[in-house]
Amino acid sequence: MGWLFVISSNEPETVYNAVRLANVSLKKNKEVTLFMLGRGVEFNEISTEEFDINSQLDEFYEAGGELIV
């Protein structure tokens, strides 16, 4: 069974937690796709030290997740 996470927010904490949840799903052998739309496409610009979205996305890619923007 596959999972699709749709992220349309540019709120760093929201995006960070969504990607973390996607990573947990990948670790449980789920097929996971992240779909960024609207303000969610700003994910590279909103990563902060507290909410390091970019490191979570690196983990997501390494685990075999698919990102659609």
GUKOLMI-505935 format. One record per residue: residue number from 1; residue in one letter; x, y, z of N, C-alpha, C, CB in turn. Coordinates in nm, 4 decimals, padded with zeros to 6 digits. Glycine has a CB too. Example, Ala and Ser with C-alpha at 12.3 -4.5 7.8 and 13.67 -1.06 7.14 Angstrom:
REM residues 2
num/residuo/n_east/n_north/n_up/ca_east/ca_north/ca_up/c_east/c_north/c_up/cb_east/cb_north/cb_up
1/A/01.3190/-00.5690/00.7800/01.2300/-00.4500/00.7800/01.3200/-00.3300/00.7800/01.1308/-00.4473/00.9046
2/S/01.2850/-00.2250/00.7080/01.3670/-00.1060/00.7140/01.2900/00.0030/00.7870/01.4084/-00.0598/00.5725
This chain:
REM residues 69
num/residuo/n_east/n_north/n_up/ca_east/ca_north/ca_up/c_east/c_north/c_up/cb_east/cb_north/cb_up
1/M/00.0852/-00.1178/00.0000/00.0000/00.0000/00.0000/00.0891/00.1232/00.0000/-00.0966/00.0003/00.1224
2/G/00.0567/00.2203/-00.0852/00.1337/00.3433/-00.0935/00.0694/00.4569/-00.0156/00.1508/00.3836/-00.2374
3/W/00.1540/00.5519/00.0235/00.1089/00.6699/00.0962/00.1422/00.7935/00.0138/00.1742/00.6778/00.2373
4/L/00.0518/00.8888/00.0130/00.0739/01.0164/-00.0526/00.0542/01.1263/00.0508/-00.0218/01.0353/-00.1745
5/F/00.1569/01.2086/00.0690/00.1487/01.3236/00.1580/00.1424/01.4479/00.0713/00.2699/01.3290/00.2570
6/V/00.0368/01.5263/00.0842/00.0209/01.6502/00.0091/00.0528/01.7649/00.1036/-00.1239/01.6638/-00.0510
7/I/00.1527/01.8454/00.0654/00.1962/01.9571/00.1492/00.1737/02.0860/00.0716/00.3466/01.9421/00.1915
8/S/00.0874/02.1710/00.1249/00.0569/02.2977/00.0583/00.0855/02.4170/00.1483/-00.0887/02.3002/00.0141
9/S/00.1639/02.3955/00.2516/00.1964/02.5002/00.3479/00.3435/02.5380/00.3361/00.1637/02.4543/00.4916
10/N/00.3757/02.6617/00.3701/00.5159/02.7014/00.3798/00.5522/02.7319/00.5253/00.5439/02.8244/00.2902
11/E/00.4759/02.6769/00.6178/00.5030/02.6875/00.7608/00.6103/02.5833/00.7951/00.3714/02.6658/00.8465
12/P/00.7303/02.6268/00.8372/00.8408/02.5326/00.8578/00.8077/02.4139/00.9483/00.9569/02.6055/00.9151
13/E/00.7410/02.4374/01.0598/00.7107/02.3268/01.1513/00.6160/02.2260/01.0866/00.6493/02.3805/01.2815
14/T/00.5187/02.2727/01.0126/00.4226/02.1844/00.9466/00.4910/02.0972/00.8421/00.3110/02.2663/00.8816
15/V/00.5725/02.1598/00.7577/00.6420/02.0850/00.6522/00.7400/01.9859/00.7145/00.7165/02.1816/00.5561
16/Y/00.8145/02.0297/00.8138/00.9114/01.9437/00.8820/00.8427/01.8189/00.9378/00.9819/02.0212/00.9955
17/N/00.7316/01.8372/01.0072/00.6614/01.7237/01.0669/00.5993/01.6320/00.9620/00.5537/01.7734/01.1610
18/A/00.5534/01.6874/00.8522/00.4991/01.6038/00.7447/00.6081/01.5164/00.6844/00.4347/01.6910/00.6353
19/V/00.7258/01.5739/00.6620/00.8360/01.4962/00.6045/00.8863/01.3928/00.7053/00.9517/01.5896/00.5610
20/R/00.8893/01.4287/00.8332/00.9274/01.3311/00.9362/00.8317/01.2123/00.9357/00.9291/01.3973/01.0758
21/L/00.7024/01.2392/00.9254/00.6034/01.1322/00.9205/00.6229/01.0461/00.7956/00.4611/01.1906/00.9235
22/A/00.6535/01.1097/00.6846/00.6815/01.0351/00.5613/00.8022/00.9439/00.5813/00.7064/01.1320/00.4428
23/N/00.9051/00.9932/00.6503/01.0236/00.9116/00.6762/00.9923/00.7929/00.7659/01.1325/00.9960/00.7392
24/V/00.9081/00.8125/00.8650/00.8670/00.7009/00.9513/00.7931/00.5964/00.8686/00.7772/00.7510/01.0680
25/S/00.7082/00.6415/00.7785/00.6347/00.5492/00.6916/00.7296/00.4686/00.6032/00.5350/00.6263/00.6046
26/L/00.8328/00.5346/00.5493/00.9310/00.4636/00.4680/01.0037/00.3574/00.5503/01.0319/00.5622/00.4080
27/K/01.0347/00.3888/00.6746/01.1028/00.2929/00.7612/01.0154/00.1721/00.7913/01.1446/00.3598/00.8909
28/K/00.8835/00.1888/00.7757/00.7902/00.0773/00.7972/00.7562/00.0100/00.6643/00.6608/00.1269/00.8667
29/N/00.8456/00.0300/00.5662/00.8356/-00.0342/00.4343/00.7121/00.0054/00.3543/00.8362/-00.1823/00.4512
30/K/00.6661/00.1272/00.3736/00.5565/00.1794/00.2921/00.6150/00.2499/00.1706/00.4661/00.2762/00.3745
31/E/00.5429/00.2510/00.0626/00.5798/00.3288/-00.0552/00.5249/00.4689/-00.0327/00.5241/00.2644/-00.1893
32/V/00.6122/00.5712/-00.0365/00.5711/00.7059/00.0019/00.6055/00.8067/-00.1080/00.6378/00.7465/00.1343
33/T/00.5084/00.8937/-00.1375/00.5279/01.0056/-00.2286/00.4900/01.1337/-00.1565/00.4444/00.9879/-00.3585
34/L/00.5766/01.2344/-00.1670/00.5456/01.3687/-00.1186/00.5073/01.4529/-00.2382/00.6660/01.4319/-00.0411
35/F/00.3961/01.5232/-00.2284/00.3500/01.6107/-00.3356/00.3413/01.7516/-00.2796/00.2119/01.5636/-00.3932
36/M/00.4278/01.8394/-00.3291/00.4295/01.9782/-00.2838/00.3533/02.0633/-00.3859/00.5768/02.0302/-00.2654
37/L/00.2626/02.1455/-00.3362/00.1909/02.2354/-00.4246/00.1647/02.3665/-00.3528/00.0592/02.1721/-00.4725
38/G/00.1265/02.4680/-00.4271/00.1013/02.5987/-00.3677/00.2249/02.6485/-00.2950/-00.0182/02.5926/-00.2717
39/R/00.2069/02.6949/-00.1741/00.3184/02.7458/-00.0947/00.4146/02.6354/-00.0511/00.2657/02.8182/00.0270
40/G/00.3721/02.5135/-00.0621/00.4589/02.4016/-00.0263/00.5825/02.3907/-00.1129/00.3827/02.2743/-00.0343
41/V/00.5785/02.4487/-00.2337/00.6956/02.4429/-00.3218/00.8117/02.5265/-00.2695/00.6581/02.4897/-00.4611
42/E/00.7890/02.6043/-00.1649/00.8942/02.6872/-00.1060/00.9761/02.6103/-00.0026/00.8333/02.8112/-00.0418
43/F/00.9633/02.4786/00.0014/01.0247/02.3987/00.1075/01.1757/02.4203/00.1207/00.9975/02.2530/00.0827
44/N/01.2466/02.4451/00.0111/01.3919/02.4672/00.0195/01.4263/02.5999/00.0855/01.4537/02.4624/-00.1194
45/E/01.3375/02.6952/00.0801/01.3639/02.8292/00.1309/01.3247/02.8465/00.2773/01.2909/02.9301/00.0474
46/I/01.2508/02.7531/00.3342/01.1979/02.7737/00.4695/01.2657/02.6863/00.5746/01.0496/02.7467/00.4707
47/S/01.3618/02.6056/00.5333/01.4336/02.5214/00.6286/01.5090/02.6096/00.7278/01.5313/02.4255/00.5552
48/T/01.4987/02.5760/00.8561/01.5659/02.6524/00.9614/01.6501/02.5569/01.0447/01.4628/02.7285/01.0510
49/E/01.7272/02.6125/01.1358/01.8072/02.5278/01.2244/01.7164/02.4420/01.3118/01.9005/02.6135/01.3122
50/E/01.6078/02.5003/01.3588/01.5141/02.4266/01.4442/01.4340/02.3231/01.3652/01.4187/02.5236/01.5134
51/F/01.3913/02.3608/01.2456/01.3121/02.2717/01.1593/01.3905/02.2494/01.0304/01.1691/02.3319/01.1290
52/D/01.4869/02.1579/01.0375/01.5790/02.1322/00.9268/01.5124/02.0416/00.8229/01.7102/02.0678/00.9786
53/I/01.4319/02.1028/00.7406/01.3561/02.0316/00.6386/01.4492/01.9654/00.5389/01.2606/02.1264/00.5666
54/N/01.5568/02.0347/00.5017/01.6484/01.9807/00.4015/01.7122/01.8492/00.4463/01.7568/02.0823/00.3704
55/S/01.7492/01.8364/00.5735/01.8073/01.7097/00.6192/01.7020/01.5994/00.6208/01.8692/01.7260/00.7594
56/Q/01.5782/01.6354/00.6544/01.4703/01.5357/00.6505/01.4458/01.4895/00.5069/01.3399/01.5937/00.7112
57/L/01.4537/01.5824/00.4117/01.4347/01.5449/00.2716/01.5501/01.4595/00.2210/01.4202/01.6695/00.1848
58/D/01.6725/01.4872/00.2661/01.7852/01.4018/00.2290/01.7606/01.2589/00.2756/01.9166/01.4559/00.2889
59/E/01.7127/01.2460/00.3986/01.6800/01.1137/00.4534/01.5688/01.0482/00.3714/01.6374/01.1252/00.6022
60/F/01.4707/01.1282/00.3315/01.3583/01.0796/00.2515/01.4071/01.0231/00.1182/01.2566/01.1927/00.2273
61/Y/01.4931/01.0980/00.0479/01.5478/01.0518/-00.0801/01.6295/00.9240/-00.0623/01.6350/01.1614/-00.1437
62/E/01.7142/00.9207/00.0389/01.8005/00.8047/00.0636/01.7192/00.6790/00.0921/01.8945/00.8328/00.1804
63/A/01.6023/00.6955/00.1513/01.5171/00.5804/00.1844/01.4286/00.5384/00.0674/01.4301/00.6128/00.3049
64/G/01.4371/00.6108/-00.0449/01.3611/00.5713/-00.1625/01.2290/00.6413/-00.1831/01.3368/00.4297/-00.1568
65/G/01.2070/00.7508/-00.1109/01.0835/00.8263/-00.1288/01.0823/00.9029/-00.2594/01.0636/00.9217/-00.0136
66/E/00.9630/00.9359/-00.3064/00.9478/01.0119/-00.4309/00.8900/01.1489/-00.3983/00.8566/00.9362/-00.5327
67/L/00.9501/01.2527/-00.4562/00.9052/01.3900/-00.4360/00.8543/01.4451/-00.5680/01.0192/01.4787/-00.3794
68/I/00.7335/01.4996/-00.5649/00.6745/01.5639/-00.6824/00.6448/01.7076/-00.6471/00.5455/01.4904/-00.7299
69/V/00.6961/01.7995/-00.7278/00.6745/01.9421/-00.7031/00.6056/02.0009/-00.8241/00.8085/02.0166/-00.6734
